[in-house]
Amino acid sequence: MNTNTFNEGSLNSPFKDYHPKGFVINGTGNAVWRMQFMWPIKAQYKIVYLDDNYQNTIVARDDRDYVWIMSRQKSIPTKELEALVKKIEKDRYDTKKMRYIEHNKSQ
């Protein structure tokens, strides 16, 4: 089961958990999913990059309206992050609209 945990609004806000259901699209090598955060809406969740160590990933949508850089770590070294952003730019996402979210390193 997938769990998305975050502080809603700021680092001082309480934790919020989502437990969406994921549905793999057949024939995609497990790279394209539909995620259902609430019934009946299913959104595309496309794994466009996963590093060799399964530490960093890029999840995107074909509509190019959302893209996420996700990491198992609370921070990504600057050079690695820059390389991930370049991959997103190469796929024609508007990286000027990206928001970088602060993470609480003590949790």
Phi and psi restraints in degrees (value plus and minus 20) as a CYANA .aco file:
   2 ASN   PHI    -106.2   -66.2
   2 ASN   PSI     115.5   155.5
   3 THR   PHI    -146.5  -106.5
   3 THR   PSI     106.6   146.6
   4 ASN   PHI    -128.5   -88.5
   4 ASN   PSI      95.0   135.0
   5 THR   PHI    -138.1   -98.1
   5 THR   PSI     114.6   154.6
   6 PHE   PHI    -179.8  -139.8
   6 PHE   PSI     143.4   183.4
   7 ASN   PHI    -112.6   -72.6
   7 ASN   PSI     101.0   141.0
   8 GLU   PHI    -100.7   -60.7
   8 GLU   PSI      96.6   136.6
   9 GLY   PHI      76.2   116.2
   9 GLY   PSI     -63.8   -23.8
  10 SER   PHI    -182.9  -142.9
  10 SER   PSI     147.9   187.9
  11 LEU   PHI     -84.8   -44.8
  11 LEU   PSI     -41.5    -1.5
  12 ASN   PHI    -108.6   -68.6
  12 ASN   PSI     -26.2    13.8
  13 SER   PHI     -96.3   -56.3
  13 SER   PSI     138.7   178.7
  14 PRO   PHI     -86.4   -46.4
  14 PRO   PSI     136.7   176.7
  15 PHE   PHI     -86.3   -46.3
  15 PHE   PSI     126.6   166.6
  16 LYS   PHI    -147.8  -107.8
  16 LYS   PSI     117.5   157.5
  17 ASP   PHI    -138.3   -98.3
  17 ASP   PSI     116.5   156.5
  18 TYR   PHI    -138.4   -98.4
  18 TYR   PSI     122.3   162.3
  19 HIS   PHI    -145.7  -105.7
  19 HIS   PSI      53.3    93.3
  20 PRO   PHI     -92.5   -52.5
  20 PRO   PSI     138.1   178.1
  21 LYS   PHI    -115.0   -75.0
  21 LYS   PSI     117.7   157.7
  22 GLY   PHI    -130.7   -90.7
  22 GLY   PSI     120.9   160.9
  23 PHE   PHI    -147.6  -107.6
  23 PHE   PSI      92.8   132.8
  24 VAL   PHI     -93.1   -53.1
  24 VAL   PSI     115.6   155.6
  25 ILE   PHI    -104.5   -64.5
  25 ILE   PSI      99.5   139.5
  26 ASN   PHI     -75.8   -35.8
  26 ASN   PSI     122.6   162.6
  27 GLY   PHI      62.9   102.9
  27 GLY   PSI     -11.6    28.4
  28 THR   PHI    -127.4   -87.4
  28 THR   PSI     -14.8    25.2
  29 GLY   PHI      46.3    86.3
  29 GLY   PSI       9.6    49.6
  30 ASN   PHI      46.5    86.5
  30 ASN   PSI      -2.2    37.8
  31 ALA   PHI    -112.6   -72.6
  31 ALA   PSI     -40.7    -0.7
  32 VAL   PHI    -139.0   -99.0
  32 VAL   PSI     107.6   147.6
  33 TRP   PHI    -146.8  -106.8
  33 TRP   PSI     144.5   184.5
  34 ARG   PHI    -136.1   -96.1
  34 ARG   PSI     105.2   145.2
  35 MET   PHI    -126.9   -86.9
  35 MET   PSI     112.2   152.2
  36 GLN   PHI    -133.8   -93.8
  36 GLN   PSI      82.0   122.0
  37 PHE   PHI    -103.4   -63.4
  37 PHE   PSI     -48.3    -8.3
  38 MET   PHI    -172.5  -132.5
  38 MET   PSI     123.1   163.1
  39 TRP   PHI     -92.1   -52.1
  39 TRP   PSI     116.8   156.8
  40 PRO   PHI    -124.4   -84.4
  40 PRO   PSI      -5.7    34.3
  41 ILE   PHI    -101.3   -61.3
  41 ILE   PSI     108.6   148.6
  42 LYS   PHI    -141.4  -101.4
  42 LYS   PSI     106.8   146.8
  43 ALA   PHI    -129.2   -89.2
  43 ALA   PSI     128.3   168.3
  44 GLN   PHI     -86.8   -46.8
  44 GLN   PSI     120.7   160.7
  45 TYR   PHI    -160.0  -120.0
  45 TYR   PSI      78.0   118.0
  46 LYS   PHI    -132.1   -92.1
  46 LYS   PSI      98.7   138.7
  47 ILE   PHI    -102.1   -62.1
  47 ILE   PSI      84.9   124.9
  48 VAL   PHI    -117.3   -77.3
  48 VAL   PSI     -33.0     7.0
  49 TYR   PHI    -176.7  -136.7
  49 TYR   PSI     119.3   159.3
  50 LEU   PHI    -165.3  -125.3
  50 LEU   PSI     103.4   143.4
  51 ASP   PHI     -92.3   -52.3
  51 ASP   PSI     145.6   185.6
  52 ASP   PHI     -81.0   -41.0
  52 ASP   PSI     -47.3    -7.3
  53 ASN   PHI    -116.6   -76.6
  53 ASN   PSI     -13.7    26.3
  54 TYR   PHI      38.0    78.0
  54 TYR   PSI      17.6    57.6
  55 GLN   PHI    -122.8   -82.8
  55 GLN   PSI     -58.6   -18.6
  56 ASN   PHI    -145.8  -105.8
  56 ASN   PSI     123.2   163.2
  57 THR   PHI    -163.6  -123.6
  57 THR   PSI     137.4   177.4
  58 ILE   PHI    -138.3   -98.3
  58 ILE   PSI     106.3   146.3
  59 VAL   PHI    -136.4   -96.4
  59 VAL   PSI     112.9   152.9
  60 ALA   PHI    -162.1  -122.1
  60 ALA   PSI     159.7   199.7
  61 ARG   PHI    -150.4  -110.4
  61 ARG   PSI     125.1   165.1
  62 ASP   PHI     -79.7   -39.7
  62 ASP   PSI     -48.8    -8.8
  63 ASP   PHI     -90.4   -50.4
  63 ASP   PSI     -28.5    11.5
  64 ARG   PHI      37.9    77.9
  64 ARG   PSI       8.9    48.9
  65 ASP   PHI    -118.5   -78.5
  65 ASP   PSI     -36.0     4.0
  66 TYR   PHI    -162.2  -122.2
  66 TYR   PSI     124.0   164.0
  67 VAL   PHI    -172.4  -132.4
  67 VAL   PSI     119.7   159.7
  68 TRP   PHI    -147.8  -107.8
  68 TRP   PSI     118.0   158.0
  69 ILE   PHI    -122.7   -82.7
  69 ILE   PSI     102.9   142.9
  70 MET   PHI    -142.7  -102.7
  70 MET   PSI     127.5   167.5
  71 SER   PHI    -160.0  -120.0
  71 SER   PSI     132.0   172.0
  72 ARG   PHI     -97.0   -57.0
  72 ARG   PSI     -36.6     3.4
  73 GLN   PHI    -115.0   -75.0
  73 GLN   PSI     140.9   180.9
  74 LYS   PHI     -97.2   -57.2
  74 LYS   PSI     -35.1     4.9
  75 SER   PHI    -167.8  -127.8
  75 SER   PSI     135.6   175.6
  76 ILE   PHI    -135.7   -95.7
  76 ILE   PSI     108.7   148.7
  77 PRO   PHI     -71.8   -31.8
  77 PRO   PSI     124.1   164.1
  78 THR   PHI     -71.3   -31.3
  78 THR   PSI     -67.2   -27.2
  79 LYS   PHI     -84.3   -44.3
  79 LYS   PSI     -58.5   -18.5
  80 GLU   PHI     -86.0   -46.0
  80 GLU   PSI     -62.9   -22.9
  81 LEU   PHI     -82.6   -42.6
  81 LEU   PSI     -63.7   -23.7
  82 GLU   PHI     -79.9   -39.9
  82 GLU   PSI     -59.8   -19.8
  83 ALA   PHI     -86.0   -46.0
  83 ALA   PSI     -58.6   -18.6
  84 LEU   PHI     -86.6   -46.6
  84 LEU   PSI     -61.2   -21.2
  85 VAL   PHI     -83.9   -43.9
  85 VAL   PSI     -58.1   -18.1
  86 LYS   PHI     -83.1   -43.1
  86 LYS   PSI     -57.2   -17.2
  87 LYS   PHI     -81.5   -41.5
  87 LYS   PSI     -60.7   -20.7
  88 ILE   PHI     -85.9   -45.9
  88 ILE   PSI     -64.0   -24.0
  89 GLU   PHI     -80.1   -40.1
  89 GLU   PSI     -61.4   -21.4
  90 LYS   PHI     -81.0   -41.0
  90 LYS   PSI     -51.9   -11.9
  91 ASP   PHI    -106.6   -66.6
  91 ASP   PSI      -7.0    33.0
  92 ARG   PHI      48.3    88.3
  92 ARG   PSI      12.9    52.9
  93 TYR   PHI    -109.1   -69.1
  93 TYR   PSI     127.5   167.5
  94 ASP   PHI    -103.6   -63.6
  94 ASP   PSI      74.8   114.8
  95 THR   PHI     -91.8   -51.8
  95 THR   PSI     -32.5     7.5
  96 LYS   PHI     -87.8   -47.8
  96 LYS   PSI     -40.2    -0.2
  97 LYS   PHI    -109.8   -69.8
  97 LYS   PSI     -23.6    16.4
  98 MET   PHI     -87.3   -47.3
  98 MET   PSI     124.6   164.6
  99 ARG   PHI    -135.0   -95.0
  99 ARG   PSI     114.3   154.3
 100 TYR   PHI    -121.5   -81.5
 100 TYR   PSI     102.8   142.8
 101 ILE   PHI    -118.6   -78.6
 101 ILE   PSI     108.7   148.7
 102 GLU   PHI     -90.5   -50.5
 102 GLU   PSI     119.8   159.8
 103 HIS   PHI    -135.8   -95.8
 103 HIS   PSI     122.6   162.6
 104 ASN   PHI    -102.7   -62.7
 104 ASN   PSI      89.5   129.5
 105 LYS   PHI     -93.5   -53.5
 105 LYS   PSI     -33.9     6.1
 106 SER   PHI    -104.5   -64.5
 106 SER   PSI     -31.9     8.1
